[in-house]
């Protein structure tokens, strides 16, 4: 076919040609997996009515649930509340499968699951509303070319902005807004700034959303990373007069220790600062995106297949496929902003990661892994939770990275 000939002419390496050839089969298999998850989850999605949200951003009561992962011990699909931090990823993956295949089934099911998480627009007790609402409703508005969800997304941005402390210049990740002892910030929060950047530019949006996003990103550069570009997971900022903004404590969080880099946190940083450069064109963010990327891809403990250990300080322990998928998606976008050999290096590393994730070592067979796509994810090893298991966000960024690669390779989505 002529299209295949054009692809071959554009692609720069044998690895890219190999990945391009795999895409149709990977998307076809992924679609079958997600049809199975949707069928298994649908009977359990709405066990009760969601009441109206109460003031101050407290979560409404209710039992509506979204697929999150797989409970291998009990052989059951792991369903979580619509207020769980990953509840936007399953709907988002359905949107990506609609984009990948053009199959109306995925548009219909994505719409159903997306609209289920709508009450999060009023929630201000966590920073994850950006994940929840932009991965779901953000993709819906993009692919459906509609503005009917804009008011909901703007309301979500306003809810998220309530967690911003102007004295510190940071968005509180964890904890109650008015809590005075601790002010906890994690690198994951970088991912939620995309919602604020969209809201700053949207019709009816506010410039302050961009101010908040830039302030948080810049302050995070100043405090959240070591000189070599490795990230801490949890920082606790002092709020007392005279000490305001001083880091009073470092916590290991989901990482191995306070002095090692948790691999998924590093991936959030790669993706987040690349996104901030895309949205602001501030060269400081592009420079820093390269620094945190270089730390990861050049780390002596990075495995040869590009799928990192759950922590860069834990060689020989479990891999985290979710960290690889997030990193690959971020690196592919970063490669479009960095010219020459360095940009090509980022792209090549992402392609290597995606080839690994598409292999039998990581991509599940039908009927195994709860029908989720990627095996070998690690959620929170220090707490003993979600170790060597599928993770919904791992699938989401894997599909996103494959779509990004297809566009870079010259492919066109069925959904235009």
C-alpha positions in Angstrom: 0.0 0.0 0.0 1.1 3.6 -0.6 0.6 4.5 3.0 2.9 1.7 4.1 5.5 2.9 1.6 5.3 6.5 3.0 5.7 5.1 6.5 8.8 3.1 5.5 10.3 6.2 3.9 9.7 8.4 7.0 10.7 5.9 9.7 14.3 6.3 10.7 15.3 3.0 12.2 14.6 -0.8 12.1 13.0 -0.5 15.5 10.5 2.1 14.3 9.7 0.0 11.2 9.1 -3.0 13.5 6.9 -1.1 15.9 4.9 0.4 13.0 4.2 -3.1 11.7 3.0 -4.2 15.1 0.5 -1.4 15.6 -2.5 -2.9 13.8 -2.2 -6.2 15.7 -1.6 -4.5 19.0 -4.6 -2.2 18.7 -6.8 -5.1 17.5 -5.7 -7.2 20.6 -6.1 -4.2 22.9 -9.6 -3.6 21.6 -10.6 -7.2 22.3 -9.1 -7.0 25.9 -11.1 -3.8 26.6 -14.3 -5.2 25.3 -13.9 -8.1 27.8 -13.2 -5.7 30.7 -16.2 -3.5 29.8 -18.4 -6.6 29.7 -17.2 -7.8 33.1 -17.4 -4.4 34.7 -20.7 -3.1 33.4 -22.9 -5.1 35.8 -21.1 -3.5 38.8 -20.7 0.1 37.6 -23.7 1.5 39.3 -24.6 -0.1 42.6 -26.2 3.0 44.1 -27.2 6.6 43.4 -24.7 9.4 43.8 -26.0 12.2 46.0 -25.5 15.9 45.4 -22.1 17.2 46.4 -22.0 19.0 49.7 -20.2 22.3 50.3 -16.4 22.7 50.7 -15.6 20.1 48.1 -16.4 17.1 50.2 -17.0 14.0 48.1 -20.6 13.0 47.6 -21.7 9.6 48.9 -22.4 6.8 46.4 -21.3 3.4 45.1 -20.6 4.0 41.5 -17.4 2.3 40.5 -14.9 2.1 37.6 -12.5 -0.7 36.6 -9.1 -0.1 38.2 -7.2 -3.4 38.0 -7.2 -7.1 38.8 -7.5 -8.9 42.1 -5.4 -11.9 41.3 -5.9 -13.4 44.7 -9.6 -13.6 44.4 -9.8 -13.8 40.6 -11.9 -10.7 40.3 -11.9 -7.4 38.5 -10.8 -4.6 40.9 -13.5 -1.9 40.8 -12.9 1.4 42.6 -15.0 4.4 43.5 -15.5 7.1 40.9 -13.5 9.3 43.3 -10.5 7.0 43.2 -7.5 8.8 41.7 -7.4 6.6 38.6 -11.1 6.6 37.7 -10.5 8.6 34.6 -8.0 6.2 33.1 -10.4 3.4 32.0 -12.7 5.8 30.2 -9.6 7.5 28.7 -8.3 4.2 27.4 -11.7 3.6 25.7 -11.4 7.0 24.0 -7.9 6.1 22.8 -9.2 2.8 21.4 -11.9 4.7 19.6 -9.2 7.0 18.2 -7.1 3.9 17.3 -9.8 1.9 15.6 -12.6 4.2 14.7 -15.0 1.6 16.2 -18.2 3.2 17.4 -18.5 0.7 20.2 -15.6 2.4 22.0 -17.1 5.9 21.5 -20.4 4.7 23.0 -18.8 2.9 26.0 -16.3 5.7 26.6 -19.1 8.2 26.8 -21.0 6.1 29.4 -18.0 5.6 31.6 -16.8 9.1 31.2 -20.1 10.6 32.3 -20.1 8.4 35.3 -17.1 10.3 36.8 -18.6 13.8 36.3 -19.3 14.5 40.0 -15.5 14.9 40.4 -15.8 18.4 39.0 -16.9 19.6 42.4 -14.2 17.8 44.4 -11.4 19.9 45.9 -10.0 17.5 48.5 -7.3 16.1 46.2 -5.1 17.1 43.3 -6.0 14.1 41.2 -9.1 15.6 39.7 -6.9 16.6 36.7 -6.2 12.9 36.1 -9.8 11.9 36.6 -11.5 14.6 34.5 -8.9 15.5 31.8 -8.1 11.9 30.9 -11.8 11.2 30.4 -13.6 14.4 29.5 -10.6 16.0 28.0 -10.3 13.2 25.5 -14.0 13.2 24.9 -14.1 16.9 23.9 -11.1 16.4 21.7 -12.3 13.4 19.8 -16.0 14.4 19.6 -15.0 18.0 18.8 -17.6 19.3 21.2 -17.6 22.0 23.8 -20.5 20.5 25.8 -18.0 19.4 28.5 -16.2 22.6 28.7 -18.2 24.0 31.7 -17.6 20.8 33.6 -13.8 21.0 32.9 -13.7 24.7 33.9 -15.5 23.8 37.1 -12.9 21.1 37.8 -10.0 23.6 37.2 -11.6 25.9 39.7 -11.9 23.1 42.2 -8.2 22.1 41.7 -7.2 25.8 42.1 -8.6 25.8 45.6 -5.7 23.7 46.6 -3.2 26.4 45.6 -1.4 28.2 48.4 -0.3 31.6 47.1 2.2 32.1 49.9 4.0 28.9 48.9 3.2 29.1 45.2 2.3 25.4 45.2 -0.7 23.2 44.9 -1.2 20.9 47.9 -1.1 17.3 46.7 -2.3 15.5 49.8 -4.1 16.6 52.9 -7.0 19.0 53.8 -6.8 22.5 52.3 -6.7 24.1 55.7 -4.3 21.8 57.4 -1.4 23.7 59.0 1.1 21.2 60.1 1.9 19.5 56.8 1.8 20.7 53.2 2.6 17.7 51.0 3.6 17.8 47.4 4.4 15.0 45.0 5.7 14.9 41.4 2.5 13.2 40.3 0.9 16.7 40.6 2.7 17.8 37.5 0.3 15.8 35.5 -2.7 17.7 36.7 -1.4 21.0 35.5 -2.5 20.2 31.9 -6.1 20.7 33.0 -5.2 24.2 34.3 -3.3 25.1 31.1 -6.3 24.1 29.0 -8.6 26.0 31.3 -6.5 29.2 31.0 -6.9 29.1 27.3 -10.5 27.9 27.0 -13.4 30.2 26.4 -14.6 31.4 29.7 -11.4 30.3 31.4 -9.2 32.4 33.7 -5.6 33.6 33.3 -5.0 32.7 36.9 -5.0 29.0 36.0 -1.9 29.5 33.9 -0.3 31.5 36.7 -1.0 28.7 39.2 0.4 26.0 36.9 3.6 27.9 36.1 4.1 28.8 39.8 3.7 25.1 40.8 6.0 23.8 38.1 8.7 26.4 38.8 8.7 25.9 42.5 8.8 22.1 42.0 11.9 22.5 39.9 13.5 24.5 42.7 12.9 21.9 45.5 11.8 18.5 44.3 14.9 17.2 42.5 18.4 16.4 43.3 21.3 18.0 41.4 21.5 15.0 39.1 17.8 15.3 38.1 16.5 12.5 40.2 13.2 13.2 42.0 12.1 12.9 45.6 8.6 11.6 46.0 7.1 13.5 48.9 8.1 16.9 50.2 6.6 18.5 53.2 6.7 22.3 53.1 6.6 24.6 56.1 3.8 27.1 56.2 4.8 29.1 59.3 5.6 32.8 59.0 9.3 33.3 58.5 9.7 29.7 57.3 7.1 29.7 54.6 8.2 27.6 51.6 11.1 25.9 53.4 11.2 22.1 52.9 10.8 20.8 56.5 10.7 17.1 55.6 11.4 14.6 52.8 9.4 11.4 52.7 10.1 8.3 50.7 6.4 7.8 49.8 6.1 5.1 47.2 9.8 4.9 46.6 12.5 2.8 48.1 14.1 5.5 50.2 14.4 9.3 50.4 17.6 9.2 48.5 16.6 7.1 45.5 14.3 7.9 42.6 10.9 6.2 42.4 10.7 5.3 38.7 7.0 6.3 38.2 7.6 9.7 39.9 10.5 10.3 37.5 8.2 9.4 34.6 5.6 11.9 35.8 8.3 14.6 35.8 9.4 13.7 32.2 5.9 13.9 31.0 4.8 16.8 33.1 7.7 19.2 32.2 7.4 18.3 28.5 3.7 19.1 28.6 4.4 22.4 30.4 6.8 23.4 27.6 4.2 22.5 25.0 1.6 24.7 26.8 3.8 27.7 27.8 6.9 27.5 25.4 9.0 28.5 28.5 12.5 27.2 27.7 13.2 26.5 31.3 10.6 23.7 31.2 12.1 22.2 28.1 15.6 22.3 29.6 14.4 20.6 32.8 12.4 18.0 30.8 15.7 17.0 29.2 17.5 16.9 32.6 15.0 14.5 34.2 14.9 12.4 31.0 18.6 12.1 30.8 18.7 11.0 34.5 16.3 8.1 33.6 17.5 6.9 30.3 21.2 7.1 31.2 20.9 5.6 34.7 23.2 2.7 35.3 20.3 0.7 36.8 18.0 1.1 33.7 17.5 -2.4 32.3 18.4 -3.0 28.7 14.8 -3.3 27.6 13.9 0.2 28.9 11.4 -1.0 31.4 12.6 0.4 34.7 12.7 -1.3 38.1 10.0 0.1 40.4 12.7 2.3 41.9 16.1 3.3 40.3 17.7 2.2 43.6 16.2 -1.3 43.5 18.0 -3.2 40.7 17.0 -6.8 40.4 13.6 -6.2 41.9 10.2 -5.8 40.2 9.9 -3.8 37.0 7.2 -1.2 36.6 5.5 -1.3 33.2 3.5 1.7 34.1 6.6 3.8 34.6 7.8 2.7 31.1 4.5 3.6 29.4 4.4 7.1 30.9 8.0 7.6 30.1 7.7 6.5 26.5 4.7 8.8 25.9 6.6 11.8 27.4 9.8 11.0 25.6 8.0 10.8 22.2 6.6 14.2 22.7 9.9 15.6 24.0 11.6 14.3 20.9 9.5 16.7 18.8 10.8 19.7 20.7 14.5 18.7 20.8 16.4 18.8 17.5 19.2 16.7 16.2 20.8 13.6 17.8 19.4 14.3 21.3 15.8 14.4 20.1 16.5 11.2 18.1 17.9 9.6 21.2 14.7 10.3 23.1 12.5 8.9 20.3 14.7 5.8 19.9 14.5 5.1 23.7 10.7 5.4 23.7 10.5 3.1 20.7 12.6 0.5 22.5 10.3 0.8 25.5 7.2 0.3 23.4 8.6 -2.7 21.6 9.3 -4.2 25.0 5.8 -3.5 26.2 4.3 -5.0 23.1 6.3 -8.2 23.6 5.0 -11.3 25.3 7.1 -10.4 28.3 4.7 -7.5 29.2 1.7 -7.6 26.9 -0.9 -10.0 28.3 -2.6 -12.8 26.4 -6.4 -12.9 26.1 -8.0 -14.0 29.3 -5.0 -13.5 31.5 -4.1 -10.5 33.6 -7.8 -9.7 34.1 -7.7 -8.8 30.4 -5.7 -5.6 31.2 -3.0 -5.0 28.6 0.2 -4.7 30.5 1.6 -7.1 33.1 4.2 -6.3 35.7 3.1 -2.9 37.2 4.0 -1.8 40.7 1.7 0.6 42.5 2.9 1.0 46.1 5.5 -1.6 47.1 6.5 0.0 50.5 2.8 -0.4 51.5 2.6 -3.9 50.1 0.0 -2.9 47.5 -0.3 -3.6 43.8 3.0 -5.4 43.2 3.6 -7.1 39.9 0.1 -6.5 38.7 -1.8 -4.7 35.9 -2.5 -1.0 36.5 -5.1 1.0 34.6 -2.9 4.0 34.1 -0.2 1.8 32.7 -2.6 0.8 29.9 -3.7 4.4 29.4 -0.3 5.8 28.8 0.7 2.8 26.7 -2.1 3.4 24.3 -1.4 7.1 24.3 2.3 6.4 23.5 1.4 4.1 20.6 -1.0 6.7 19.2 1.7 9.4 19.5 4.2 7.1 17.7 1.7 6.5 14.9 1.3 10.2 14.4 5.0 10.8 14.4 5.5 8.0 12.0 3.1 9.6 9.5 0.0 7.6 10.4 -3.5 9.1 10.5 -6.1 8.3 13.1 -9.4 6.9 11.9 -11.0 9.6 14.0 -10.2 12.9 12.4 
